[in-house]
Amino acid sequence: MSKIVGSVKAKHTPPQRLEGGRGTTVARQRYELYRSANEQFKAAFEAGFYIECVSICESIISDRIEARLQFLRRNTDKPSHIDSLGRLLKQVTDIEPEDQIELRAAYALIRDWGSARNETIHQFVKVTDQNHRANAKNRTRKAKTAARDGKALMKLISKLVRKHNKWS
């Protein structure tokens, strides 16, 4: 483990999302990564690795929200950074036009799914006053549901971002 020297912490600059227009290297790379992620989701689901499935769903859902933010900020000097799902949802709901009812509804569904995602990924082995009756089988069943729901949300947000992000 590395040792922290001194008391000054270097400022971390979050990575910026690269734009990928049709036919670009970035677009081709993103396509290959999505294809690989979907294949991995399928294999992991069939093998019962639901925590992995939920992680894949979160990665794709976050990328689609980042794409939406990038589109909404296209005429500004504000860059699109890679961020956590919760922060991305806050950013996108703050600037998404009110009349985008489909997208706003999808964001609400994703926010709700975030609880199942957190329970699956961060609390699978934790025993608390609220979950102490849930054994491994119950938790695995909930993780499977979170993976299935995440896959549906992944498809929904992908479809909506494709529909609404019309670059001129």
C-alpha positions as CSV (number, residue, x, y, z in Angstrom):
1,M,0.0,0.0,0.0
2,S,1.4,3.4,-0.9
3,K,2.1,5.9,1.8
4,I,0.8,9.5,1.7
5,V,3.5,12.0,2.2
6,G,2.7,15.4,3.4
7,S,-0.7,16.9,3.9
8,V,-1.4,18.4,0.5
9,K,-3.5,16.2,-1.8
10,A,-3.1,16.7,-5.5
11,K,-6.2,17.9,-7.2
12,H,-7.8,15.2,-9.3
13,T,-9.1,16.2,-12.7
14,P,-11.8,13.8,-13.8
15,P,-11.5,12.3,-17.3
16,Q,-13.5,14.0,-20.0
17,R,-15.8,12.0,-22.2
18,L,-14.6,12.0,-25.9
19,E,-17.1,12.8,-28.6
20,G,-17.7,10.1,-31.2
21,G,-19.5,11.1,-34.4
22,R,-20.5,8.6,-37.0
23,G,-17.5,6.8,-38.5
24,T,-15.0,8.2,-36.0
25,T,-12.4,6.1,-34.2
26,V,-14.1,6.9,-30.9
27,A,-17.5,5.7,-32.2
28,R,-16.0,2.4,-33.5
29,Q,-14.2,1.9,-30.2
30,R,-17.4,2.6,-28.2
31,Y,-19.3,0.2,-30.5
32,E,-16.8,-2.6,-29.8
33,L,-16.9,-1.9,-26.1
34,Y,-20.7,-2.0,-26.0
35,R,-20.7,-5.2,-28.0
36,S,-18.2,-6.8,-25.6
37,A,-20.1,-5.5,-22.5
38,N,-23.4,-7.0,-23.8
39,E,-21.7,-10.3,-24.5
40,Q,-20.2,-10.3,-21.0
41,F,-23.6,-9.4,-19.5
42,K,-25.2,-12.4,-21.2
43,A,-22.4,-14.8,-20.1
44,A,-22.4,-13.5,-16.5
45,F,-26.2,-13.7,-16.3
46,E,-26.2,-17.2,-17.5
47,A,-23.5,-18.1,-15.0
48,G,-25.4,-16.4,-12.1
49,F,-22.9,-13.6,-11.7
50,Y,-25.5,-10.9,-11.1
51,I,-23.3,-8.4,-9.3
52,E,-21.1,-8.3,-12.5
53,C,-24.3,-7.8,-14.6
54,V,-25.4,-4.9,-12.4
55,S,-22.0,-3.3,-12.8
56,I,-22.1,-3.6,-16.6
57,C,-25.6,-2.1,-16.6
58,E,-24.4,0.9,-14.5
59,S,-21.5,1.5,-16.8
60,I,-23.6,1.6,-19.9
61,I,-26.4,3.6,-18.3
62,S,-23.8,6.1,-17.0
63,D,-22.3,6.4,-20.5
64,R,-25.6,7.1,-22.1
65,I,-26.4,9.8,-19.5
66,E,-22.9,11.2,-20.2
67,A,-23.7,11.3,-23.9
68,R,-26.9,13.1,-23.1
69,L,-25.1,15.7,-21.0
70,Q,-22.5,16.1,-23.7
71,F,-25.3,16.8,-26.2
72,L,-27.2,19.2,-23.9
73,R,-23.9,21.1,-23.3
74,R,-22.8,21.2,-26.9
75,N,-23.1,25.0,-27.2
76,T,-21.4,25.7,-24.0
77,D,-17.8,25.6,-22.8
78,K,-18.7,23.1,-20.0
79,P,-16.9,19.8,-20.6
80,S,-18.5,16.4,-20.0
81,H,-16.7,14.5,-17.3
82,I,-17.0,10.9,-16.3
83,D,-18.8,10.8,-13.0
84,S,-20.8,8.6,-10.6
85,L,-24.4,7.6,-11.6
86,G,-25.9,9.7,-8.8
87,R,-24.1,12.8,-9.8
88,L,-24.8,12.3,-13.5
89,L,-28.5,12.0,-12.7
90,K,-28.4,15.2,-10.7
91,Q,-26.5,17.1,-13.5
92,V,-28.8,15.8,-16.3
93,T,-32.1,16.5,-14.5
94,D,-30.9,20.0,-13.7
95,I,-30.4,20.9,-17.4
96,E,-32.8,18.5,-19.2
97,P,-35.7,20.6,-20.7
98,E,-38.9,20.1,-18.8
99,D,-40.8,19.0,-21.9
100,Q,-38.6,15.9,-22.3
101,I,-41.0,13.8,-20.4
102,E,-39.7,10.4,-21.7
103,L,-36.2,11.2,-20.7
104,R,-37.2,12.6,-17.3
105,A,-39.3,9.5,-16.6
106,A,-36.3,7.3,-17.5
107,Y,-34.1,9.2,-15.2
108,A,-36.6,8.7,-12.4
109,L,-36.6,4.9,-13.1
110,I,-32.8,4.8,-13.1
111,R,-32.7,6.7,-9.8
112,D,-35.1,4.2,-8.3
113,W,-33.0,1.3,-9.7
114,G,-30.0,2.9,-8.0
115,S,-31.2,1.6,-4.6
116,A,-31.2,-2.0,-5.9
117,R,-27.9,-1.4,-7.5
118,N,-26.4,-0.1,-4.3
119,E,-27.9,-3.0,-2.3
120,T,-26.5,-5.5,-4.8
121,I,-23.0,-4.1,-5.2
122,H,-22.2,-2.5,-1.9
123,Q,-24.3,-4.4,0.6
124,F,-24.4,-8.0,-0.5
125,V,-22.4,-9.2,2.5
126,K,-23.3,-6.6,5.0
127,V,-25.7,-7.5,7.8
128,T,-27.7,-4.7,9.3
129,D,-30.8,-4.2,11.4
130,Q,-32.8,-3.8,8.2
131,N,-31.5,-6.8,6.2
132,H,-30.4,-9.4,8.8
133,R,-33.2,-11.8,7.8
134,A,-32.0,-12.0,4.1
135,N,-29.8,-15.0,3.5
136,A,-27.5,-15.5,0.5
137,K,-30.3,-17.1,-1.6
138,N,-32.6,-14.1,-1.0
139,R,-29.8,-11.6,-1.8
140,T,-28.9,-13.5,-5.0
141,R,-32.5,-13.4,-6.1
142,K,-32.6,-9.6,-5.5
143,A,-29.3,-9.2,-7.4
144,K,-30.8,-11.2,-10.3
145,T,-33.8,-8.9,-10.3
146,A,-31.5,-5.8,-10.2
147,A,-29.6,-7.2,-13.2
148,R,-32.7,-7.9,-15.2
149,D,-34.2,-4.4,-14.4
150,G,-30.8,-2.8,-15.1
151,K,-30.7,-4.5,-18.5
152,A,-34.2,-3.1,-19.3
153,L,-33.1,0.4,-18.2
154,M,-29.9,0.1,-20.2
155,K,-32.0,-0.5,-23.3
156,L,-34.5,2.2,-22.5
157,I,-31.9,5.0,-21.9
158,S,-29.9,3.9,-25.0
159,K,-33.0,4.1,-27.2
160,L,-34.1,7.5,-25.8
161,V,-30.6,9.1,-26.1
162,R,-30.4,7.8,-29.7
163,K,-33.8,9.3,-30.4
164,H,-33.2,12.7,-28.7
165,N,-29.5,13.4,-29.4
166,K,-29.8,14.7,-32.9
167,W,-26.4,16.3,-33.8
168,S,-26.7,18.8,-36.6
